[in-house]
Amino acid sequence: MSKFLSEKLSALKEYTPGEQPQDKKYIKLNTNESPFPPSQGVIDGVNGKKVADLRLYSDPECKLLKEQLATVYSTTPDRVFLSNGSDEVLNFAFMAYGSNGVAFADITYGFYSVFCDLYGLKADVVRLNEDFSLNVDGFCGKNKLVVIANPNAPTGMDIPLSDVEKILQSNSKNVVVIDEAYVDFGGTSAVELTKKYKNLLCVQTFSKSRSMAGARLGFAIADKEIIADLEKIKYSTNPYNVNSLTQVAGLCALKENDYYMQNAKRIIQNREWTNDQLLSLGFEVLPSKANFIFAKTDKISGKDLYIKLKEKGVLVRHFDKPRISEFNRITVGSLEQMQVFIEKVKEILGELK
């Protein structure tokens, strides 16, 4: 870190991405990526001509992509915002609406606290219930920006739309962000509620269910006034935030949306199979509506299980926070990957005897 960096930024505790080790080939169940490739239309769409066109700037309006998203989500293009990954939407939301502070859960997506620190915003951290469910009443009447991951990460647990509405109604003068990165794996989207509540900002991504983590494409749906706010910030920072190849890939993916939703169903099936296997081994498994499982066992510490799995070529995600240090987050991959994961877990438990 250089001596030139400001004192404020020097003090930042930055977000830590999931590890990407290169020392050997791993079964990667640590970063919630899809085990399935993009659809054939995406592969064909990102072709030589499109690559040659990289000499030109991308469309700053993302017009075709906005129109297709509006069709898929039964809304209008002026209610859609496109971003460089969903993290960019979240970043803009904290920047735009966080001046009175930001309320979010104590166990949730790690970037929320980073954005608060980055912009000097006061974090109002609401403790999850003892069973890791969301304390819905704790988010009511906050008079500040409210940010909720639904389903939550890393727990995978969700709340019904009736609870989302309760939070929206009690915070009518403030924006409520519902971060729906994992909603396609069994959650219920609040997108339709954006037509009823002007303070609702729904954020989604192509990284998980649409197999495009490396393309960096996110989007938001909200009342057109909120979308205009986000566009103002975008055009004040980086008008060309979504590159040309990503726009093509996103458009092609939406045209083959059934392929991705079928893959999401396969992941749900693999999740339930893995849940059953872990339960039979004596694990505690939280009820997940995401493409990952959050689980622990009293037979081995969370950190030791993570280390031993890594030694055996399987990566999972371990967090050091006291409330969850005994848990590991396990991305749901293909059935074959999950079978190997369970086989390695059984080996590790067997070695303890």
DOMI-919607 format. One line per 5 residues: number of its first residue (from 1); for each residue x, y, z of C-alpha. Coordinates in nm, 4 decimals, padded with zeros to 6 digits, m for minus. Example, Ala and Ser with C-alpha at 12.3 -4.5 7.8 and 13.67 -1.06 7.14 Angstrom:
% residues 2
1> 01.2300,m00.4500,00.7800 | 01.3670,m00.1060,00.7140
***
This chain:
% residues 353
1> 00.0000,00.0000,00.0000 | 00.1491,00.3322,m00.1045 | 00.2029,00.6349,00.1171 | m00.0146,00.8328,m00.1254 | m00.3410,00.6533,m00.0481
6> m00.5748,00.8580,00.1705 | m00.6083,00.7653,00.5360 | m00.9771,00.6835,00.4826 | m00.9093,00.4382,00.2005 | m00.6078,00.2908,00.3755
11> m00.8401,00.1859,00.6568 | m01.0797,m00.0003,00.4253 | m01.1380,m00.3671,00.4934 | m01.1959,m00.4750,00.1372 | m01.4176,m00.7554,00.0095
16> m01.2459,m01.0939,m00.0174 | m01.3477,m01.2934,m00.3268 | m01.3574,m01.6721,m00.3193 | m01.0131,m01.8202,m00.3751 | m00.9054,m01.9226,m00.7254
21> m00.5973,m02.1430,m00.6639 | m00.3944,m02.2542,m00.9649 | m00.1691,m02.5148,m00.8003 | m00.3814,m02.8089,m00.9161 | m00.7203,m02.8954,m01.0610
26> m01.0009,m02.8616,m00.8085 | m01.3711,m02.9311,m00.7998 | m01.4747,m02.5700,m00.7354 | m01.7663,m02.5518,m00.4973 | m01.6616,m02.2218,m00.3406
31> m01.7767,m01.9322,m00.5598 | m02.1361,m02.0199,m00.6565 | m02.0605,m02.0473,m01.0269 | m02.2794,m02.2579,m01.2539 | m02.1535,m02.6054,m01.3460
36> m02.3236,m02.5700,m01.6840 | m02.1877,m02.3837,m01.9891 | m02.3686,m02.0926,m02.1508 | m02.6314,m02.1859,m02.4093 | m02.5262,m02.2566,m02.7674
41> m02.6737,m01.9256,m02.8792 | m02.4338,m01.7381,m02.6533 | m02.1366,m01.9361,m02.7815 | m02.2410,m01.8718,m03.1426 | m02.3298,m01.5079,m03.0774
46> m01.9893,m01.4103,m02.9426 | m01.8263,m01.4699,m03.2790 | m01.5321,m01.3392,m03.4773 | m01.7207,m01.0437,m03.6222 | m01.8324,m00.9313,m03.2783
51> m01.4755,m00.9574,m03.1550 | m01.3571,m00.7495,m03.4535 | m01.6144,m00.4850,m03.3576 | m01.4401,m00.4338,m03.0241 | m01.2668,m00.1402,m03.1909
56> m01.5992,00.0418,m03.1478 | m01.7520,00.1620,m02.8209 | m02.0359,m00.0441,m02.6810 | m02.3908,00.0907,m02.6825 | m02.4123,00.2978,m02.3613
61> m02.7915,00.2597,m02.3575 | m02.7749,m00.1216,m02.3866 | m03.0939,m00.0731,m02.5881 | m03.1492,m00.4246,m02.7267 | m03.0603,m00.5902,m02.3976
66> m03.2928,m00.3609,m02.2026 | m03.5786,m00.4358,m02.4393 | m03.5270,m00.8112,m02.4078 | m03.5050,m00.7952,m02.0281 | m03.8241,m00.5898,m02.0231
71> m03.9952,m00.8617,m02.2270 | m03.8717,m01.1466,m02.0051 | m03.9686,m00.9660,m01.6825 | m04.2966,m00.8138,m01.8090 | m04.1930,m00.4537,m01.7603
76> m04.0784,m00.1592,m01.9751 | m03.7232,m00.0627,m02.0807 | m03.7323,00.2601,m01.8763 | m03.7633,00.0419,m01.5641 | m03.4462,m00.1563,m01.6433
81> m03.0835,m00.0735,m01.5634 | m02.7811,m00.2658,m01.6935 | m02.4570,m00.2923,m01.5029 | m02.1100,m00.4421,m01.4880 | m02.2168,m00.7220,m01.2561
86> m02.4846,m00.6716,m00.9911 | m02.2170,m00.5345,m00.7569 | m02.2145,m00.2163,m00.9639 | m02.5876,m00.1620,m00.9055 | m02.5361,m00.2154,m00.5338
91> m02.2432,00.0249,m00.5379 | m02.4563,00.2928,m00.7044 | m02.7437,00.2337,m00.4621 | m02.5222,00.2842,m00.1584 | m02.3778,00.5960,m00.3215
96> m02.7181,00.7377,m00.4146 | m02.9380,00.6502,m00.1180 | m02.7163,00.5765,00.1813 | m02.6612,00.9245,00.3262 | m02.8869,00.8537,00.6277
101> m02.7232,00.5173,00.6842 | m02.7786,00.1654,00.5557 | m02.9535,m00.1247,00.7288 | m02.8476,m00.4810,00.6458 | m02.8102,m00.8124,00.8271
106> m02.5101,m00.9154,01.0344 | m02.4698,m01.2340,00.8321 | m02.5143,m01.1478,00.4644 | m02.3245,m01.0528,00.1488 | m01.9883,m00.9095,00.2526
111> m01.9863,m00.6215,00.0046 | m02.2564,m00.4306,00.1959 | m02.0236,m00.3391,00.4806 | m01.7439,m00.2597,00.2335 | m01.9628,m00.0086,00.0487
116> m02.0565,00.1560,00.3790 | m01.6897,00.1963,00.4679 | m01.6015,00.3164,00.1186 | m01.8564,00.5987,00.1276 | m01.8385,00.6747,00.4995
121> m02.1975,00.5606,00.5580 | m02.3294,00.4526,00.8962 | m02.4067,00.0796,00.8993 | m02.7167,m00.0275,01.0915 | m02.6454,m00.3975,01.1321
126> m02.9543,m00.6051,01.2150 | m02.8828,m00.9400,01.3779 | m03.0373,m01.2462,01.2173 | m03.2585,m01.4580,01.4411 | m03.0924,m01.7468,01.6231
131> m03.2058,m01.9867,01.3487 | m03.0465,m01.7518,01.0913 | m03.3837,m01.6376,00.9551 | m03.4234,m01.2668,00.8814 | m03.5455,m01.0437,01.1635
136> m03.8131,m00.8792,00.9491 | m03.9357,m00.6408,01.2199 | m03.5779,m00.5232,01.2639 | m03.5887,m00.3776,00.9122 | m03.9158,m00.1886,00.9529
141> m03.9331,00.1899,00.9977 | m03.5591,00.2451,00.9534 | m03.5667,00.5881,00.7803 | m03.2579,00.4889,00.5792 | m03.1536,00.2688,00.2888
146> m03.2481,m00.0961,00.3509 | m03.0594,m00.3733,00.1723 | m03.1712,m00.7369,00.1929 | m03.0337,m01.0347,00.0045 | m03.3256,m01.2657,m00.0735
151> m03.2315,m01.5509,m00.0714 | m02.9638,m01.4500,00.1727 | m02.5962,m01.5290,00.1376 | m02.4296,m01.7295,00.2793 | m02.7269,m01.8894,00.4570
156> m02.9420,m01.9481,00.1468 | m03.2602,m01.8712,00.3433 | m03.5368,m01.6515,00.2026 | m03.8367,m01.4486,00.3140 | m04.1829,m01.4466,00.1502
161> m04.3119,m01.1520,m00.0505 | m04.5502,m01.0647,00.2340 | m04.2447,m00.9819,00.4477 | m04.0878,m00.7845,00.1628 | m04.4078,m00.5801,00.1387
166> m04.4109,m00.5223,00.5146 | m04.0591,m00.3784,00.4935 | m04.1455,m00.1692,00.1864 | m04.4588,m00.0232,00.3451 | m04.2795,00.0710,00.6667
171> m03.9958,00.2413,00.4747 | m04.2047,00.4238,00.2157 | m03.9783,00.7327,00.2123 | m03.6603,00.5315,00.1614 | m03.5289,00.2931,m00.1009
176> m03.5384,m00.0784,m00.0224 | m03.2946,m00.2926,m00.2218 | m03.3810,m00.6590,m00.2643 | m03.0677,m00.8348,m00.3868 | m03.1950,m01.1362,m00.5832
181> m02.8699,m01.2873,m00.7078 | m02.9920,m01.6389,m00.6197 | m03.3657,m01.6056,m00.6752 | m03.3834,m01.8487,m00.9698 | m03.2973,m02.1460,m00.7473
186> m03.6266,m02.1583,m00.5615 | m03.6805,m01.8079,m00.4280 | m03.9681,m01.5736,m00.5143 | m03.8767,m01.2560,m00.7011 | m04.0138,m00.9189,m00.5928
191> m03.9826,m00.7754,m00.9465 | m04.3601,m00.7595,m00.9919 | m04.3827,m00.5448,m00.6776 | m04.1811,m00.2710,m00.8498 | m04.5065,m00.1774,m01.0263
196> m04.6707,m00.1206,m00.6878 | m04.3886,00.0307,m00.4779 | m04.1845,00.3253,m00.6052 | m03.9178,00.2666,m00.3384 | m03.8301,m00.0905,m00.4419
201> m03.5075,m00.1674,m00.6278 | m03.4690,m00.5319,m00.7366 | m03.1177,m00.6378,m00.8312 | m03.0269,m00.9536,m01.0235 | m02.7279,m01.1002,m01.2042
206> m02.6339,m01.3230,m01.4978 | m02.3481,m01.4720,m01.2922 | m02.5362,m01.7555,m01.1221 | m02.8342,m01.9079,m01.3022 | m02.7283,m01.7806,m01.6467
211> m02.3719,m01.9187,m01.6424 | m02.2050,m01.5831,m01.7136 | m02.0002,m01.5022,m01.4032 | m01.7010,m01.4157,m01.6192 | m01.8992,m01.1820,m01.8462
216> m01.9867,m00.9428,m01.5592 | m02.3501,m00.8580,m01.6284 | m02.6070,m00.7458,m01.3757 | m02.9341,m00.5598,m01.3927 | m03.1915,m00.3836,m01.1829
221> m03.5654,m00.3351,m01.2174 | m03.7407,m00.0506,m01.0391 | m03.9651,00.2514,m01.0841 | m03.8373,00.4647,m01.3728 | m03.7332,00.7468,m01.1359
226> m03.4951,00.5164,m00.9496 | m03.3614,00.3862,m01.2806 | m03.2994,00.7486,m01.3877 | m03.0987,00.8010,m01.0673 | m02.8802,00.5014,m01.1469
231> m02.8349,00.6154,m01.5063 | m02.7223,00.9581,m01.3811 | m02.4491,00.7987,m01.1717 | m02.3492,00.5660,m01.4554 | m02.3118,00.8519,m01.7017
236> m02.1085,01.0389,m01.4409 | m01.8626,00.7531,m01.3973 | m01.8523,00.5089,m01.6910 | m02.1157,00.5357,m01.9673 | m01.9760,00.2260,m02.1410
241> m02.0025,00.0049,m01.8327 | m02.1282,m00.3042,m02.0194 | m01.8941,m00.4098,m02.2985 | m02.0095,m00.5144,m02.6453 | m01.9426,m00.8876,m02.6087
246> m02.1262,m00.9013,m02.2778 | m02.4265,m00.7245,m02.4295 | m02.4374,m00.9797,m02.7126 | m02.3981,m01.2703,m02.4711 | m02.6700,m01.1367,m02.2432
251> m02.9131,m01.0865,m02.5300 | m02.8522,m01.4374,m02.6641 | m02.8933,m01.5860,m02.3162 | m03.2310,m01.4186,m02.2669 | m03.3509,m01.5536,m02.5999
256> m03.2738,m01.9041,m02.4709 | m03.3971,m01.8423,m02.1186 | m03.5676,m02.1822,m02.0931 | m03.2267,m02.3518,m02.1130 | m03.1077,m02.1632,m01.8058
261> m03.4250,m02.2156,m01.6062 | m03.4015,m02.5887,m01.6756 | m03.0434,m02.5834,m01.5487 | m03.1640,m02.4056,m01.2351 | m03.4094,m02.6903,m01.1776
266> m03.1278,m02.9413,m01.2155 | m02.9249,m02.7524,m00.9556 | m03.2246,m02.7545,m00.7192 | m03.2458,m03.1332,m00.7600 | m02.8711,m03.1682,m00.6945
271> m02.9053,m02.9434,m00.3899 | m03.1791,m03.1577,m00.2415 | m02.9804,m03.4767,m00.3062 | m02.6760,m03.3263,m00.1342 | m02.8894,m03.1998,00.1550
276> m03.0203,m03.5512,00.2142 | m02.6705,m03.6973,00.2017 | m02.5352,m03.4448,00.4520 | m02.8296,m03.4937,00.6862 | m02.7715,m03.8691,00.6798
281> m02.4122,m03.7992,00.7880 | m02.5318,m03.5977,01.0871 | m02.4819,m03.2486,00.9464 | m02.6996,m02.9507,01.0296 | m02.8121,m02.7984,00.6986
286> m02.9945,m02.4673,00.6702 | m03.2983,m02.4587,00.4357 | m03.1487,m02.3122,00.1190 | m03.3256,m02.1533,m00.1778 | m02.9943,m02.0738,m00.3460
291> m02.7358,m02.2634,m00.5529 | m02.5383,m02.3416,m00.2397 | m02.5751,m02.5199,00.0919 | m02.4723,m02.3894,00.4345 | m02.3885,m02.6771,00.6647
296> m02.1931,m02.7814,00.9733 | m02.1250,m03.0893,01.1822 | m02.0115,m03.1416,01.5409 | m01.7738,m03.4148,01.4201 | m01.5173,m03.1699,01.2787
301> m01.4705,m02.7928,01.2869 | m01.5775,m02.5916,00.9852 | m01.2230,m02.4746,00.9173 | m01.0709,m02.8209,00.9471 | m01.3312,m02.9664,00.7117
306> m01.2590,m02.6899,00.4608 | m00.8825,m02.7577,00.4828 | m00.9169,m03.1354,00.4493 | m01.1549,m03.1021,00.1531 | m00.9059,m02.8717,m00.0173
311> m00.6299,m03.1267,00.0381 | m00.8541,m03.3798,m00.1372 | m00.9168,m03.1486,m00.4329 | m01.2559,m03.0010,m00.3386 | m01.2934,m02.6282,m00.2666
316> m01.5713,m02.4966,m00.0443 | m01.6044,m02.1537,00.1210 | m01.5272,m02.1024,00.4893 | m01.5986,m01.7806,00.6810 | m01.4272,m01.6806,01.0042
321> m01.7152,m01.4772,01.1535 | m01.7900,m01.6113,01.5027 | m02.1582,m01.6898,01.4402 | m02.0851,m01.8981,01.1330 | m01.7277,m02.0211,01.1753
326> m01.8445,m02.3815,01.2171 | m02.0303,m02.3720,00.8836 | m01.9070,m02.4119,00.5289 | m02.0832,m02.2836,00.2192 | m02.0939,m02.5479,m00.0513
331> m02.1808,m02.4468,m00.4067 | m02.4147,m02.6940,m00.5762 | m02.2513,m02.8205,m00.8917 | m02.3303,m03.1104,m01.1227 | m02.4526,m03.4344,m00.9689
336> m02.1139,m03.5908,m01.0428 | m01.9365,m03.3091,m00.8564 | m02.1686,m03.3434,m00.5589 | m02.1141,m03.7190,m00.5501 | m01.7386,m03.6613,m00.5310
341> m01.7925,m03.3999,m00.2571 | m01.9978,m03.6432,m00.0469 | m01.7424,m03.9207,m00.1088 | m01.4616,m03.6943,00.0194 | m01.6678,m03.5871,00.3225
346> m01.7233,m03.9538,00.4097 | m01.3490,m04.0183,00.3743 | m01.2687,m03.7298,00.6078 | m01.5223,m03.8387,00.8692 | m01.3938,m04.1953,00.8428
351> m01.0379,m04.0777,00.9037 | m01.1453,m03.9233,01.2352 | m01.2382,m04.2621,01.3846
***
